[in-house]
Amino acid sequence: MKGGVKTTKVDLTTLKVPETAPKWLGKYGKVLYPKIASYLNKNSKIIRADEYLVQEYCSAYDIYRIAYADIQEHGIQQAIYKTAVSPLDGSVVSRDFSGYRKNPAYQMMSDSLSKMNQIGRELGLSPKARSQMMELNSPNDKNEESVTDKMREFFK
């Protein structure tokens, strides 16, 4: 035991990530995790070390959904009011509208979406990433040029 926590040896090079979501994930991430893990485990390139990326992806998805719900509830903009208070008794004298500001949840949603796109590419969840993985998996004859080489030659 190290620091009161039992450590176990986990071989990060074994194939497949666990399909059970970690307890610490939020409700949306817990629902998504087994679906992503199951999909990824069909790929022979996925190893246990990729579990961290799956957790990070699901965590970003959780934040995305929470921020999206906040925007749905409070709108994409929030009204800003300037409140004038009486110096004598502290009562509100006036509340003047001074414009709008972007809902802070919008930035959280945008950041989470960017992170999901980045991690998704690393895990092969985009069409382009899948096609690149397929190219890695396909056996090429030594004498035959790859499609990428042919396209590069064509556009010279």
C-alpha positions as CSV (number, residue, x, y, z in Angstrom):
1,M,0.0,0.0,0.0
2,K,1.2,3.4,-1.0
3,G,-0.1,6.4,1.0
4,G,-3.0,4.4,2.3
5,V,-4.2,3.4,-1.3
6,K,-3.7,-0.1,-2.6
7,T,-1.9,0.0,-5.9
8,T,-2.3,-2.7,-8.5
9,K,-0.1,-3.4,-11.4
10,V,-1.9,-2.8,-14.7
11,D,-0.4,-3.8,-18.0
12,L,-1.1,-0.8,-20.2
13,T,0.0,-2.7,-23.3
14,T,-2.8,-5.2,-23.2
15,L,-5.5,-4.9,-25.8
16,K,-8.8,-3.3,-25.2
17,V,-9.9,-0.7,-22.7
18,P,-12.3,-1.6,-19.9
19,E,-16.0,-1.2,-20.8
20,T,-17.1,-0.2,-17.4
21,A,-17.2,3.6,-16.7
22,P,-15.2,5.0,-13.9
23,K,-17.2,5.9,-10.8
24,W,-16.0,9.5,-10.9
25,L,-17.5,10.3,-14.3
26,G,-20.6,12.5,-14.5
27,K,-24.0,11.0,-15.5
28,Y,-23.6,11.8,-19.3
29,G,-20.0,10.5,-19.4
30,K,-21.0,7.3,-17.6
31,V,-23.6,6.6,-20.3
32,L,-21.3,7.4,-23.1
33,Y,-18.2,5.6,-21.8
34,P,-19.3,1.9,-22.4
35,K,-20.5,2.8,-25.9
36,I,-17.2,4.4,-26.9
37,A,-15.2,1.6,-25.2
38,S,-17.2,-1.1,-27.0
39,Y,-16.7,0.6,-30.3
40,L,-13.0,1.2,-29.9
41,N,-12.3,-2.3,-28.6
42,K,-13.3,-3.6,-32.1
43,N,-10.0,-2.0,-33.3
44,S,-6.9,-4.0,-32.8
45,K,-4.8,-0.9,-32.4
46,I,-6.5,0.1,-29.1
47,I,-4.7,-0.7,-26.0
48,R,-5.3,-0.3,-22.2
49,A,-3.2,2.9,-22.2
50,D,-6.0,4.5,-24.4
51,E,-8.4,4.3,-21.4
52,Y,-7.2,7.8,-20.3
53,L,-8.2,9.3,-23.6
54,V,-11.6,7.7,-23.4
55,Q,-12.1,9.0,-19.9
56,E,-11.1,12.5,-21.0
57,Y,-13.4,12.3,-24.0
58,C,-16.4,11.3,-21.8
59,S,-15.5,13.9,-19.2
60,A,-15.5,16.6,-21.9
61,Y,-18.8,15.3,-23.2
62,D,-20.3,15.6,-19.7
63,I,-19.2,19.2,-19.4
64,Y,-20.5,19.9,-22.9
65,R,-24.0,18.5,-22.1
66,I,-24.2,20.4,-18.8
67,A,-23.2,23.7,-20.5
68,Y,-25.7,23.0,-23.3
69,A,-28.5,22.5,-20.8
70,D,-27.5,25.8,-19.1
71,I,-27.7,27.6,-22.4
72,Q,-31.1,26.0,-23.1
73,E,-32.4,27.2,-19.7
74,H,-30.8,30.7,-19.5
75,G,-30.3,31.5,-23.2
76,I,-27.1,32.3,-25.1
77,Q,-27.1,35.9,-23.8
78,Q,-27.7,37.4,-20.4
79,A,-29.0,40.9,-19.7
80,I,-26.7,43.1,-17.7
81,Y,-28.2,45.7,-15.4
82,K,-26.5,48.5,-13.5
83,T,-28.0,48.9,-10.1
84,A,-27.9,52.3,-8.3
85,V,-28.1,52.1,-4.5
86,S,-29.0,54.9,-2.1
87,P,-26.1,55.9,0.1
88,L,-28.5,56.8,2.9
89,D,-30.4,53.6,3.5
90,G,-28.9,51.1,1.0
91,S,-32.2,50.7,-0.9
92,V,-32.2,50.2,-4.7
93,V,-32.8,53.5,-6.4
94,S,-32.7,52.3,-10.0
95,R,-31.9,49.3,-12.1
96,D,-30.8,50.3,-15.6
97,F,-30.4,48.0,-18.5
98,S,-26.8,48.3,-19.8
99,G,-26.7,45.6,-22.5
100,Y,-26.0,41.9,-23.0
101,R,-23.2,39.5,-22.3
102,K,-22.5,36.1,-23.6
103,N,-23.6,33.3,-21.3
104,P,-20.3,31.9,-19.7
105,A,-21.6,28.4,-20.4
106,Y,-21.2,29.0,-24.1
107,Q,-17.4,29.2,-23.7
108,M,-17.4,26.0,-21.6
109,M,-19.5,24.3,-24.2
110,S,-17.2,25.5,-27.0
111,D,-14.0,24.4,-25.1
112,S,-15.5,21.0,-24.4
113,L,-16.5,20.5,-28.1
114,S,-12.9,21.4,-29.2
115,K,-11.4,19.0,-26.7
116,M,-13.8,16.2,-27.9
117,N,-12.8,16.9,-31.5
118,Q,-9.1,16.7,-30.7
119,I,-9.4,13.5,-28.6
120,G,-11.8,12.0,-31.1
121,R,-9.3,12.4,-33.8
122,E,-6.6,10.7,-31.6
123,L,-9.0,7.8,-30.9
124,G,-10.0,7.4,-34.6
125,L,-13.6,8.7,-34.1
126,S,-13.6,11.0,-37.1
127,P,-14.0,9.8,-40.7
128,K,-10.6,11.1,-41.6
129,A,-8.9,9.4,-38.7
130,R,-10.7,6.1,-39.5
131,S,-9.5,6.2,-43.1
132,Q,-5.9,6.8,-41.9
133,M,-6.2,3.8,-39.6
134,M,-7.5,1.7,-42.5
135,E,-4.5,2.8,-44.6
136,L,-2.2,1.7,-41.8
137,N,-4.0,-1.6,-41.5
138,S,-4.0,-2.4,-45.3
139,P,-1.0,-4.4,-46.5
140,N,0.8,-2.6,-49.4
141,D,2.8,-4.4,-52.0
142,K,6.4,-3.1,-52.0
143,N,6.1,-2.3,-55.7
144,E,2.7,-0.7,-55.6
145,E,2.4,3.0,-54.6
146,S,-0.1,3.9,-51.8
147,V,-3.1,6.1,-52.7
148,T,-1.5,8.9,-50.8
149,D,1.6,8.7,-52.9
150,K,-0.4,8.6,-56.1
151,M,-2.4,11.7,-55.1
152,R,0.8,13.5,-54.2
153,E,2.3,12.7,-57.6
154,F,-0.9,13.8,-59.3
155,F,-0.9,17.2,-57.7
156,K,2.8,18.0,-58.4
